Amino acid sequence: MNTPFDLVDDLPPEVVDDLPPSVIDQIRNEGLEKLPETVVDRLPDTVVDRIPSEFIEGASANPALVAILVVVGLIAVAGFVYGIAKSAFKAAFFFGVVAAGAWYWYFNA
């Protein structure tokens, strides 16, 4: 089993120098095994390229989170399509009433 210091020891010294002190403390004290994406996003691209990919935490690292995000995305798309269809029906109904009223007014005037 890897010790918490393995992550610090395995990273290049330039990467460790660019990491926030709070992240280094979390690695040493709490046994953080992967660097959070929020930390990686703040690092320069040249530093990120030197970090081994197994130390970068991604969304695919948590399958439950991925499943929840997919379900939420599908619900959002379904809600968007429903909203468009509802608006189209309301517009069609409104213009149908206007057309029926114009037709009635035209032929009875």
C-alpha positions as CSV (number, residue, x, y, z in Angstrom):
1,M,0.0,0.0,0.0
2,N,1.3,3.5,-0.9
3,T,2.0,5.9,1.9
4,P,0.8,9.5,1.8
5,F,4.4,10.6,1.2
6,D,4.6,8.5,-2.0
7,L,2.5,11.1,-3.9
8,V,4.8,13.9,-2.8
9,D,7.9,11.8,-3.5
10,D,6.7,10.7,-7.0
11,L,5.9,14.2,-8.2
12,P,8.6,16.2,-9.9
13,P,10.0,18.9,-7.5
14,E,8.8,21.7,-9.8
15,V,5.2,20.4,-9.4
16,V,5.5,20.2,-5.6
17,D,6.8,23.7,-5.5
18,D,3.8,25.0,-7.5
19,L,1.2,23.1,-5.3
20,P,-0.6,25.2,-2.7
21,P,0.7,24.4,0.9
22,S,-2.8,23.3,1.9
23,V,-2.7,20.5,-0.7
24,I,0.7,19.4,0.4
25,D,-0.5,19.3,4.0
26,Q,-3.6,17.3,3.0
27,I,-1.3,14.8,1.2
28,R,1.0,14.4,4.2
29,N,-1.6,14.5,7.0
30,E,-4.8,13.1,5.5
31,G,-3.4,10.7,2.9
32,L,-4.7,12.4,-0.2
33,E,-3.9,10.0,-3.0
34,K,-4.9,12.1,-6.0
35,L,-4.7,15.8,-6.8
36,P,-8.2,17.4,-7.1
37,E,-9.0,18.8,-10.5
38,T,-9.6,22.3,-9.1
39,V,-5.9,22.3,-8.0
40,V,-4.7,20.9,-11.3
41,D,-6.7,23.6,-13.2
42,R,-4.9,26.4,-11.4
43,L,-1.4,25.0,-12.3
44,P,0.4,26.1,-15.5
45,D,0.1,23.8,-18.5
46,T,3.8,23.1,-18.4
47,V,3.5,21.8,-14.8
48,V,0.4,19.8,-15.5
49,D,2.1,18.0,-18.3
50,R,4.7,16.6,-15.9
51,I,2.1,15.2,-13.4
52,P,1.5,11.5,-14.0
53,S,-2.1,10.9,-15.0
54,E,-2.7,8.4,-12.2
55,F,-2.3,11.3,-9.7
56,I,-5.0,13.5,-11.3
57,E,-8.5,12.9,-10.0
58,G,-11.2,13.0,-12.7
59,A,-14.9,12.7,-12.9
60,S,-14.6,9.2,-14.1
61,A,-13.0,8.2,-10.8
62,N,-16.4,8.2,-9.2
63,P,-18.9,6.1,-11.3
64,A,-21.8,7.1,-9.0
65,L,-21.1,10.8,-9.7
66,V,-20.9,10.1,-13.5
67,A,-24.3,8.2,-13.3
68,I,-25.9,11.1,-11.4
69,L,-24.5,13.7,-13.9
70,V,-25.8,11.7,-16.8
71,V,-29.3,11.4,-15.3
72,V,-29.4,15.1,-14.5
73,G,-28.2,15.9,-18.0
74,L,-30.9,13.7,-19.6
75,I,-33.6,15.3,-17.3
76,A,-32.3,18.8,-18.4
77,V,-32.5,17.9,-22.1
78,A,-36.0,16.4,-21.6
79,G,-37.1,19.6,-19.8
80,F,-35.7,21.7,-22.6
81,V,-37.5,19.7,-25.3
82,Y,-40.7,19.8,-23.2
83,G,-40.4,23.6,-22.8
84,I,-39.9,24.1,-26.5
85,A,-42.9,21.9,-27.4
86,K,-45.1,23.6,-24.8
87,S,-44.1,27.1,-26.2
88,A,-44.8,25.9,-29.8
89,F,-48.2,24.6,-28.8
90,K,-49.1,27.8,-27.0
91,A,-48.0,29.9,-30.0
92,A,-50.0,27.6,-32.4
93,F,-53.1,27.8,-30.2
94,F,-52.8,31.6,-29.9
95,F,-52.4,32.1,-33.6
96,G,-55.2,29.5,-34.3
97,V,-57.5,31.6,-32.1
98,V,-56.4,34.8,-33.9
99,A,-57.0,33.2,-37.3
100,A,-60.4,31.8,-36.3
101,G,-61.4,35.3,-35.0
102,A,-60.1,37.0,-38.1
103,W,-61.9,34.5,-40.3
104,Y,-65.2,35.0,-38.3
105,W,-64.8,38.8,-38.4
106,Y,-64.0,38.8,-42.2
107,F,-67.0,36.6,-43.2
108,N,-69.5,38.3,-40.8
109,A,-68.5,41.9,-41.4
